[in-house]
Amino acid sequence: MAKGHVCMTVEWVVPVAETGPITAALHSLMSATRTAHGCVGCSISTGVGDRGAVRYTEEWQTEEDLRVRLRSDSFTRLASLIDDATKPPVVEFELPNGKRGLEFAEEIRRRRS
């Protein structure tokens, strides 16, 4: 992550057979995300062992850009993937004032105006 940028990472650990559907859903979200104002980049990576790991990362120029993202309809689709997971993924936000968890997104979405 470049200095000054903020980042959101979501990491699922699922049965290997579930990695395909999750990555396909994430790929469909990425095209709109990459063209959003302030998006520096987003990526998906997978690892396969006894369980499949899927890591989705978005990098934003500013915290305000990320906050706008969290209020978007596109993020609602990502939130559905998070909510529908058999085992909840780990969600982490790297912000100027430190790291936060999923409660950061919930806080921002509650303030939606």
C-alpha positions in Angstrom: 0.0 0.0 0.0 1.4 3.4 -1.0 1.9 6.0 1.7 -1.3 8.0 2.2 -3.6 5.5 0.6 -6.2 3.5 2.5 -7.0 -0.1 1.9 -9.9 -2.6 2.5 -9.1 -6.4 2.6 -11.6 -9.2 2.9 -10.2 -12.7 3.3 -12.4 -15.9 3.2 -11.2 -19.4 4.1 -13.7 -21.8 2.4 -13.9 -25.3 1.0 -11.9 -25.4 -2.2 -15.0 -26.0 -4.2 -16.4 -22.6 -3.1 -13.4 -20.5 -4.2 -14.6 -20.4 -7.9 -18.1 -18.9 -7.2 -16.7 -16.4 -4.8 -13.9 -15.2 -7.2 -16.4 -15.0 -10.0 -18.7 -12.8 -8.0 -15.7 -10.6 -6.9 -14.5 -10.3 -10.5 -17.9 -8.9 -11.5 -17.6 -6.3 -8.8 -14.1 -5.3 -9.7 -14.8 -3.8 -13.1 -17.1 -1.1 -11.6 -14.8 -0.6 -8.6 -11.7 0.0 -10.7 -13.4 2.9 -12.6 -14.7 4.6 -9.4 -13.3 8.0 -8.4 -10.4 7.5 -6.1 -9.8 3.8 -6.7 -6.0 3.1 -7.0 -6.6 -0.6 -7.6 -8.3 -3.8 -6.6 -7.2 -7.4 -6.8 -8.1 -10.9 -6.0 -5.7 -13.7 -5.0 -6.4 -17.3 -4.1 -4.5 -20.0 -2.3 -5.3 -23.7 -2.2 -4.4 -26.1 0.6 -6.8 -28.2 2.6 -9.1 -25.1 2.5 -9.3 -22.4 -0.2 -8.3 -18.9 0.7 -9.7 -15.9 -1.3 -8.3 -12.5 -0.6 -9.9 -9.4 -2.1 -8.2 -6.0 -1.7 -9.2 -2.5 -2.7 -6.9 0.5 -2.4 -8.2 4.1 -2.3 -6.5 7.5 -2.6 -8.2 8.9 0.5 -10.3 7.8 3.4 -13.2 9.8 2.0 -13.0 7.9 -1.3 -13.3 4.7 0.7 -16.2 6.0 2.7 -18.0 6.9 -0.5 -17.3 3.3 -1.7 -18.8 1.9 1.6 -22.0 3.8 1.0 -22.4 2.5 -2.7 -24.8 0.0 -4.1 -21.7 -2.0 -5.4 -20.5 -2.3 -1.8 -23.9 -3.6 -0.8 -23.3 -6.6 -3.2 -19.9 -7.2 -1.6 -21.5 -7.0 1.9 -24.0 -9.7 0.8 -21.0 -12.0 -0.1 -19.6 -11.3 3.3 -22.9 -11.9 5.1 -23.7 -15.1 3.1 -20.4 -16.8 3.9 -20.5 -20.1 5.8 -17.6 -18.9 7.9 -17.4 -15.1 8.3 -14.4 -13.6 6.4 -11.8 -11.4 8.1 -12.4 -7.8 7.0 -9.7 -5.2 7.7 -9.4 -1.5 6.8 -6.0 0.2 6.9 -6.7 3.8 7.6 -4.5 6.8 8.5 -5.3 6.4 12.2 -4.8 2.6 12.3 -6.5 -0.6 11.4 -10.2 -1.3 11.9 -12.5 -4.2 11.3 -15.9 -4.7 9.8 -17.4 -2.4 12.4 -15.9 0.5 10.4 -18.1 -0.3 7.4 -21.1 -0.8 9.6 -20.5 2.6 11.2 -20.2 4.4 7.8 -23.2 2.7 6.3 -25.4 3.6 9.4 -24.5 7.3 8.8 -25.6 7.0 5.1 -27.4 10.1 4.1 
